[in-house]
Amino acid sequence: GRSVTHLVTHLVALGHGARRLHLSAAYRAKAKVSMSRFEPTSFVNYERLQSNVEIVRKRLNRPLTLSEKIVYGHLDDAHNQEIERGRTYLRLRPDRVAMQDATAQMAMLQFISSGLPKVAVPSTIHCDHLIEAQIGGAQDLARAKEINQEVYNFLSSAGAKYGVGFWKPGSGIIHQIILENYAYPGVMLIGTDSHTPNGGGLGAICIGVGGADAVDVMAGIPWELKCPKVIGVRLTGTLSGWTSPKDVILKVAGILTVKGGTGAIVEYHGPGVDSISCTGHVSVFLCAGMATICNMGAEIGATTSVFPYNHRMRTYLEKTGRGQIAALADEYSDLLVPDEGCKYDQIIELNLDELKPHINGPFTPDLAHPVSKIGAMAEKNSWPLDVKVGLIGSCTNSSYEDMGRAASVAKQALDKGLKCKAQFTVTPGSEQIRATIERDGYSKILSAVGGVVLANACGPCIGQWDRRDVKKGEKNTIVTSFNRNFTARNDANPATHAFVTSPEIVTALAIAGTLNFNPETDYLTAPNGEKFKLVPPSGDELPARDFDPGQDTYQHPPADGSSLNVEVNPQSNRLQLLEPFDKWSGSDLENMVVLIKVKGKCTTDHISAAGPWLKFRGHLDNISNNMLIGAVNSENDAVNKIKNHLTGEYGGVPDVARHYKASGVSWVVVGDDNYGEGSSREHAALEPRHLGGRVIIVKSFARIHETNLKKQGLLPLTFSNPSDYDKIRPDDKISIRGLKTFTPGKPLTAVVKHSDGSEETLQLNHSFNETQIQWFQAGSALNRMKQLQH
């Protein structure tokens, strides 16, 4: 007995740090630390990561980047996997899956039709996409629960039956919940949302995918990813003043453009990651800031982004109740940072001392401007100077620190008797953030300056916004702390000029009411006529008194859900069980019509709009009525107006496609560069397949969309010579030859017949591997999965 008492006294005398060391040694002996408090029997597995990394490092005989360590650490077969960055396909075993409710419907419908009894890895569903911003948090949430009851019941019951955790509406935005509960250094998570890379702020490799990819992982099948290149962003210096972590990614987006990160992981490193300035001002590279930077890496097409493990991550893990994981990560810290001397495919140097506040837009997230120059740029380009609405929040910037920095700007205005000239909305990232900022007084300040606190959800960022202050078609400017600003994305008004920036700059511009305001140099005028300048914002990364968890919004799946039923009403207009797509006929595709030749930017918002269409995300036939209605037709520069070559009349894109399908005519879409950029929504691939499409031929694809097309049995092909795009005419007939000898790396041929009787032969490239060719032949990846079960 005495020795035990002696040990305890010894630990108490040494204090908390020593106790943690002794405890972690004890954990190491058991080596069992749960992945999250919700999954006590699923454990962090750094041993497997380490053994795979050692095998691969020996095979490649070179130092590895951090991205490579985590990705190759999850290889299905580290001994035999062919590894070449940018060329080979890796077969991986991710640790977990997360799905948001707009994409989870289709993912769960596909999982149901796979016939499997239960998910093979920890998986969660998050209700954040279906809550429309209208009046304010509480009322909007109540309305959403009523309107979406059928969908929420479906997701909740499907989650319970198949072993998936369910985060109820009001719990928060998927990526904030993942950061608070599920991401940790070295984990590999795939999520059915393009901003899944947010988790890179905690040293995780988190990748956005379509629902069919999530089904593979939930089914326990190795998941395929083209071996990513690695872009290194070396940070030096320190952030200070009005410059925030958001400005790092706004600047990087300006450098790399919306397609510059395609096929690559962006890895941040260098002394700037962990710097403290000489004034003792701690650099704002806190966990939330690193997550912001990784989150918006989606806008440059990156596969994901990641930061190396550091003491800020340790603090965040401890503050969010995961001290055991932090202790384990400390022991394996060599595994969670890049090797000395590792090589990047491209390096970008960024000196944080010289970085200025940025604002990007309008209409594309890579049009970068310093805040000091945006007023002049707006005047020159006739962009409206008046800021109508400032919106803070979104999965990119809704942390405790973001809200604190915005509140510190708002308080300065309030102290001088000033409120926002623009309308102002605030979206907390999670129920935990909402409860904590309410307790700590931030909500009160943000409301007092004119802010409306919305539900813990995506809201206006994804077009869930019942905007009433301007008419459709009225030219106006909004500033947001969101991530995307494509035409009409936020409010369905194509004349809205949306600019993305940091929450603190949004707050300052909403107070000033104009783009022509630089808080670093310009003065505001108080009601009493006094001129004053705002001082740079400050905000704690983490609350001094710990987080307030707020209401409990999580539903555990039962231990055995096999006896439960999942109801789908055949009369529903929101949900529809899936019918398998048809198999490949075995011959070449002959004489297909061109449904539409798309001109210019064509994102997944153009192919399958969100906003009011989100309600049909579980009903393939209904949502197919939005297919390509935002794409510009090269023939007449119009949207949703194409010629039906069977009738000679013009109609909407989905209507013409349905007519072709009913008449047994197959069709192709011809597109431009970076086709399908943006969201991970697989509806942009399911809809063309459902309406009779066979082939999508473009100059280049965005990564997730190209994979989604392959998963559904379509042929995504690229012009070997990009200028061949100009040779395609709207009334051409196109045949694809070479499908009987379809093999990886071997181009296919298009025979293009023009209406004047002439024809041309074009070479088309593809990136299919052996497995993906089998998806095409079976009609879809899901069909192939079922073939393999028998």
C-alpha positions, 0 to 999 in steps of 0.5 A, a space after each residue: 500500500 505504501 508504495 502506491 500512496 508514495 507514488 500519488 504524493 510524488 505525482 501531486 508534488 510534481 504537478 499536472 505535467 508529470 502526472 500527464 507523463 505517467 498517465 501517457 506511459 500507462 496509455 502507451 502500455 495499453 496503447 488504447 486511446 479512443 478516436 472520439 468520446 462517441 466511439 469508445 471502442 475505436 482506437 487511434 492507431 499510430 502504430 499502423 501509421 508508423 509501420 507503413 511509413 517505415 516500409 514506404 520510407 525504406 522502399 522510396 529511400 528518401 525523406 517524406 513530406 507530412 502529407 506523404 506520411 499520413 497518406 502512405 501511412 493509410 495504404 492498404 498494402 504498403 509493401 506492394 503499392 506502386 507510388 509515384 506522385 501525380 501518376 499512380 492510383 493509391 488504394 487507401 484505408 481511411 479511418 472515418 467518414 463524415 457526411 453532411 445532410 445534403 450529400 448524405 441522402 444520396 450516400 445513404 441511398 447508395 449504401 442501402 442499395 449496396 445491401 450491406 448490413 453495417 458501416 465498416 468504419 466510424 461514420 457520422 451524418 451532420 444536419 447543416 445544409 437544409 436550414 434557410 436563413 430568414 429571421 434568426 437562429 431559433 425561428 429558422 431552425 424550428 421552420 427547417 425541422 418542420 419543412 425537412 422532417 421527412 429527410 431528417 427522419 430518413 437520415 436519423 433512421 438510416 443512421 441508426 440502422 447502419 451504425 452511423 452517428 447522427 448530429 441533429 439540425 442545430 448541432 452546427 456545421 459539419 467541419 466545425 463539429 469534426 474539428 471539435 470532436 473527430 479530427 486529430 493529428 495523423 487521422 485520415 478522414 473522408 467527407 462528402 463535402 468539398 470543405 472537408 480539408 478544414 481538419 488539416 488545421 489539426 494536422 489531419 488529412 481530410 479529403 472531400 469526396 462524392 457520396 459513392 466514394 464514402 460508400 466504398 469506405 463505409 463498405 470496407 473497400 479500399 478507397 482510391 486516390 490518385 497519388 497527390 503531388 505536394 505543394 509546399 507553402 513556406 511561411 516566415 515572419 509573423 501575422 500582426 495588425 489587421 492581417 489574419 490567417 484568412 489572408 494567407 489563403 486569399 493570397 495563395 488563391 491569388 497566386 495559384 488560381 482556382 485550378 492551381 492546386 488540382 491533384 496536389 496536397 498543400 502543405 504549410 511549413 516553416 518558422 512562420 507556422 509557430 512564430 511568436 513576435 518580438 513584442 510577445 504578441 502571439 502569432 494568430 496561427 492558432 488551430 482555428 486559423 490553420 483550419 481556415 487556411 486548409 478549408 479554403 484550399 478547396 477553392 484552388 482545387 487542392 486535394 487537401 491541405 495540412 499543417 504540421 503538429 504543434 503546441 497549438 494543436 495540443 492545446 486545442 485537443 486538451 481544451 476540447 476534451 481530448 488530452 489523451 490523444 494530445 499525449 499520444 500525439 506528443 509521443 509520436 510527434 516525429 510521425 506528424 511533421 515532415 521529414 528533414 530534407 523532404 522535397 516538394 513539387 512546388 514551393 511558395 514562399 510567404 512572408 507574413 510580416 509583409 502580408 496585408 489584409 486581402 479581399 477576393 472577388 467578385 464572382 471568383 475566389 481567386 481574384 485577390 486584392 489588398 483591402 487598401 486597393 479594393 475601393 479604387 478597383 471597384 470604382 474602376 470596374 463599376 462594382 457597387 461601392 455600397 456594402 448592402 450586407 456583411 455576413 460572418 460565419 461559415 465553415 471557413 470562419 466561425 470559430 470562437 476566435 473569429 467571433 471574438 475578433 469580430 466582436 472586438 471591432 464591433 465593440 469599438 464602434 459601439 463605444 463611439 455610438 456607431 452601428 453597422 450601416 450595412 445589414 449584418 449577419 452572424 453564423 456560429 459554427 456549432 452549438 458549442 460556439 453559439 453557447 460559448 459566445 453567448 456566455 462570454 458576451 460576444 453575441 450581445 456585442 455583435 447583436 448590439 452593433 446590428 447583427 442578426 445571429 442565425 442558426 448554427 448551420 451553413 445558411 447564406 454561404 450555400 444559398 440558404 438565404 431568403 434575402 429580401 433587401 434587393 430585387 433579383 437583377 439589382 446590382 449590389 455588393 455583399 462582403 462575407 467571411 465565406 469561401 466561395 463567391 460564384 455568380 448567384 451562389 449566396 442569394 440566387 441574384 446573378 447581379 450580386 457582387 460577393 467578396 470574401 475576406 476575414 470576419 474582422 474586415 467584414 465587420 469593419 466594412 459593414 460598419 463603414 457601409 462601403 468597400 472604399 474603407 481601409 481600417 488600417 488608415 481610414 477614419 470613421 465618424 461618430 454620431 457626435 462628429 468625432 473622427 476615430 480609427 479602429 484599432 486592430 482586433 484581438 480575440 482569444 483562440 480558446 475561452 478562458 473558462 472552457 467551452 460551454 457545450 450547449 444543448 446535446 444534439 448527438 444521436 448514438 446509433 444503437 449497438 444493433 440496428 439490424 431490426 430497424 426499418 428505414 422508411 421511404 414513401 414511394 409518393 415522396 417528392 424529397 426521397 426516392 430509392 435508386 434504380 441501378 443504371 444500365 450496363 455498357 452495351 459492349 460496343 462503341 458509342 455512336 452518333 450521340 448529339 451534343 446536348 450543350 457546348 458550355 462556354 467558360 466557367 462551369 462549376 458544380 453550382 452551374 451543373 446542379 444549383 444548391 439553394 432552393 434545389 437542396 430540398 431534392 437532394 434525396 430525389 434524383 428525378 426531381 433534382 435532375 430538373 436543375 441539370 446545367 440550368 446555370 451553364 452558358 450555351 456557347 451557341 447563344 450566350 444564354 443560360 438554360 436555352 438550348 436547341 432540341 435537334 429532334 424538334 428544332 425548337 429551343 427549350 430548357 436543358 433538362 427538358 431537352 435531355 429528357 426528350 432525347 432520353 425518351 427518344 432513345 438518343 444518347 448525348 454528350 456535354 462539351 465543356 471548358 477548363 476546370 469543369 466541375 470546380 467547387 462542391 463535391 455534390 455527386 448530383 452533378 454527375 448523377 443527373 446527366 447519367 439519369 437523363 441519358 448522358 454518356 460522355 462529358 468532353 472538356 479541356 480539363 476537369 476538377 478532381 472530385 467531379 471527374 471521379 464522381 462522373 466515373 463512379 456513375 458510369 459516365 466517360 469523362 474525357 479531355 481534348 488531347 489538343 485543347 483547341 479542338 474544343 473550337 471544332 465542336 459545333 452544336 449540331 454535331 453527331 459524335 461517336 466514341 471509338 476504342 471502347 472495346 480495347 479501353 485500357 489505362 493510358 490509351 487515348 480514345 477517338 472521337 469521330 465528329 460528323 458535322 451537319 454539312 457532311 464533313 467529319 473530323 477525328 479527334 484524340 481524347 485522353 482519359 485518366 481511368 485505371 483498371 478498376 474504374 474501367 470496370 465501373 464503366 463496363 458495369 454501369 456504375 461503381 455501385 453495380 460493380 460492387 454488387 457484382 463482386 458480392 455475388 
